Amino acid sequence: MKFGIFGGRFVSEILYPVLQELEDSYLRISRDSGFRIKLNNYLSRYAGRPTPLYFARNLTEKIGGGRIYLKREDLLHGGAHKINNAIGQVLLAKAMGKRRIIAETGAGQHGVATAMAGTLLGLNVEIFMGRKDAERQRSNVKRMRLLGAGVRLVSTGTETLKDAINEALRDWASSFPDTHYLIGSAVGPHPYPTIVRDFQSVIGYETRRQFIDDNGKLPDEIVACVGGGSNAIGMFYPFLGDHGVKLTGVEAGGKGLNSAHSAALSAGEKGVFHGMLSYFLQDQDGQIADVYSIAAGLDYPGVGPEHAYLKELGRAKYVYSTDDEALQAFITLSKTEGIIPALESAHALAYAMKVAKKMTRDESIIVNLSGRGDKDLDTVFAYMGDENAP
Ligand SMILES: *Cc1c(COP(=O)(O)O)cnc(C)c1O
């Protein structure tokens, strides 16, 4: 129930037994072979698993150091790893007899993945989204509606993700008998961080097998970007016992840690929000701070509790890349390998390129390419200005 002191279940008395029921059901259902067969079938035939582990030869030669591999989660249906968790939790909800799914979304990507999975499996989906976020991400609102989801605009507070989370929790406190709350990252009250990690750990299990098949040994380092931390923990988890493999999470350094960013592990404090004890960016009164990144999927004010624990244990290391560094990596990968990475993933790539440069030619580093970057073209070209556009 806890990762060291982190995690826990900081919710109202109404929701506490609901979360206990979810935990009990999850433990029972996830062990059921019928459930696992169904999940694996949807992951392979609908979502596109297994994804390739790709040796980036051109990029490796350009950098001139260690071998750089990419785990191609960008090739999944929907263009990112989020579908792994969405399908898993919708199947879980169905097995629990629920008929309705609610979720919160900031940038809209988790809302879209939830709408896809809900439609696929025949449940009603309602997505809570801050009004300001909805204005910034109009095309994702259209996608969600087209996919059959209701979008509930939240006009309280700052009209962004943290208000959408509060509203979704409020809805769930009265709707839980027929509704599952589908959290999109490895965050929230227990058992969510564990459930999301388990559904995303397919990434790491595949990667481990694929790398050993190709190389007959383990990689030297694994790198993943960290928003709430789901693609990173899914990649790291199967390697936790492999002590020779360095694990590095890369947060969004935005315009720098003295300015706007969302690097909760690098610059945050311990606190309680969204039902868990973890690291959060807060103001002096402990209020959750406004966060920023050029990558919309990374601007969550906290981080999943298992990452806080791995940091404290020293098993994983957490660093950050700035907007500028991510942008350079975004362009470099596009121009060397013909792969446009999500700006989120480009944060991990930027760090990996620095490390690879210092590695010998028989060392290897794997980057979790959590998503594709087609969604980011307008952001990138606006940021660069037309005269500097790549
Ligand atoms: C949402 C998203 C992230 C950040 O979420 P995590 O839970 O930290 O993985 C990273 N990459 C992409 C492509 C995303 O869509």
The ligand as an SDF file (V2000), in Angstrom:
LIG
                    3D

 15 15  0  0  0  0  0  0  0  0999 V2000
    1.1110   11.5170  -21.1570 C   0  0  0  0  0  0  0  0  0  0  0  0
    2.4230   11.3040  -21.7720 C   0  0  0  0  0  0  0  0  0  0  0  0
    3.6090   11.2750  -21.0140 C   0  0  0  0  0  0  0  0  0  0  0  0
    3.6440   11.5440  -19.5370 C   0  0  0  0  0  0  0  0  0  0  0  0
    2.9530   10.6480  -18.7420 O   0  0  0  0  0  0  0  0  0  0  0  0
    3.6840    9.5780  -17.8270 P   0  0  0  0  0  0  0  0  0  0  0  0
    2.5950    9.0550  -16.9710 O   0  0  0  0  0  0  0  0  0  0  0  0
    4.7580   10.2590  -17.0650 O   0  0  0  0  0  0  0  0  0  0  0  0
    4.2270    8.5420  -18.7320 O   0  0  0  0  0  0  0  0  0  0  0  0
    4.7950   11.0100  -21.6640 C   0  0  0  0  0  0  0  0  0  0  0  0
    4.8470   10.8130  -22.9950 N   0  0  0  0  0  0  0  0  0  0  0  0
    3.7330   10.8580  -23.7680 C   0  0  0  0  0  0  0  0  0  0  0  0
    3.8580   10.6340  -25.2370 C   0  0  0  0  0  0  0  0  0  0  0  0
    2.5000   11.0960  -23.1820 C   0  0  0  0  0  0  0  0  0  0  0  0
    1.4060   11.1410  -23.9490 O   0  0  0  0  0  0  0  0  0  0  0  0
  1  2  1  0
  2  3  1  0
  2 14  2  0
  3  4  1  0
  3 10  2  0
  4  5  1  0
  5  6  1  0
  6  7  2  0
  6  8  1  0
  6  9  1  0
 10 11  1  0
 11 12  2  0
 12 13  1  0
 12 14  1  0
 14 15  1  0
M  END
$$$$
